[in-house]
Amino acid sequence: MAHWLYKSEPFKWSWEQQVAAADKGTHWDGVRNHLAKQQLLAMRLGDRGFFYHSNEGKEIVGIVEVIRQAYPDPSDPSGKFVMVDLKAVAALKNPVSLAAVKAEPRLADMALMKFSRLSVQPVTDAEWDIVLEMAGGTR
């Protein structure tokens, strides 16, 4: 299973809205970056990712799971971009702030540090475990 990080501005789509979507989940659309598109195409059913509030909060708040693999994004008139469907799995016991990630030397190479503007990012198994450790697990 691969791990990912999905960035969303809470005023556009928040963790609370993701949770409210329940098991039916929701689509992750609007990606218009070719590297992020490649990440979406690499996702498989059951892959899990961190849900990150960007701009406001700047923290990892929960875990989501891929429930539908990449398919065409109807909001893209060019037809070049795709989306996946995600459902909320669990909230983190303690959100992990961007400042905390930056302060953790073991996360210095995390995509969140190197590609801060990328909306969909890979997370290594080691990074996944470190962030969960920092969060004190899930609720």
N, C-alpha and C positions, 0 to 999 in steps of 0.2 A: 504494500500500500504506500502510495506517495502522500506527501503532506504539502499543504499550500497555505498562503495567506491572502485573504481577500480584504481589500480596503474599501470602506464606504463612509461617506460623509453622513453622520447621523441625522442631519436635517433632511437628507434625501432618502435614506434607507437605514434604519437603526437596528441594533440587535433586538430590541423589543419587538419591532415589526417582523423580524426574521422568526423570532420565537412564536409570535402570533400566527404565522403562516402554518405552524404545526407540521404534521407529517407530509402534507401535500407540498410543502416547500414553496419555493419561488425561483424564478429564473434570474440568472446573473447576466444582465445584458449591458449594452452600451460600451463595451470594450472597443477601443479604436486604436490600439497599439499593436503592432505586428508581433512583438515579443510576447505580450500578454495573450494574444491570440494563440500563439504556439503553446503556451502554458495550458490554456483551456482545452486545446486539442489533445494534450497529453493526459488529461484527467480521465480516470476510470471510475466506474460505480464503486462506491464505498470509500473512495479516497476522502480523507478528512483535511480540514483546513481551519486556520484561526480566522476569526471575524475581528477585523481591526477598525476601530472608529478613527477616521482620519480628520484632519483639520480641527474638529472639536473633540476634546478628550485625548486624542492621540494615544490610544491604548488598545491592547488586545483584550477582548471582553468575553469571547465564547468560541465554541467549536461547531463547525458545520460539516455536513457530509454531502458528497456528490450523489444525487439520486437520478440524474439523467445526464449522459455524456453529451459532448458538444453537438450542437445542431445549429442551423442558420439563424442568425439574429434578425428578426423581421424589422427592427428599428434601423437597420443598416441598408440604405438605398443602393449601395454598391454591391451588396451580396457577398462581400469578402470576409465579413466577420461572423463569429459564432458566439453562442452562449451555452451555459450549463445550468442545470437546476440543482439547488441546494436546499437542505433542511437543517434546522438547528438541532444540535445534539445535546449540548450542555453548556452552561455558563461557567466561566472560570470562577473559582472561589474568590480570588482577588484579581482584578484586572491588572495587566502588566503594562505599565506606561512605556512610551517611547524613551523617556529619560532613563528608566530602569534597564531597558534593552541596551541603550548606549553605554550605560555604566558597567554592564556585564562583559568582561573581556572575552569570555567564551562565545559571545555572539557578534564579535567584531566583523566577521565575514558574512553575516546574515544578509540576505538580499534586501531586507528592510533598511539596512545601513548603507548599502551600495547603490540601490536602485529605488530611492525613496519615492519617486513619482510613479512607479509602476503599480498599477491597480491590482494585479494578480501576480503572485510571486511564489517560487518554490521555497520550501522549508526542509532542511535536511532532518533526518531522524534524530541526530544529536541536538540540533536546535529545538526541535519539537519537545524533546525530553527536558531540556533546560528551561524553556518557557513554562512548561507545566509545573516544573519544580518551583519556579519563581512565583507561580500563581497559587501554589498550595493545592494543586489538583483542580477538580471540577466539582460543581454542586449537583 
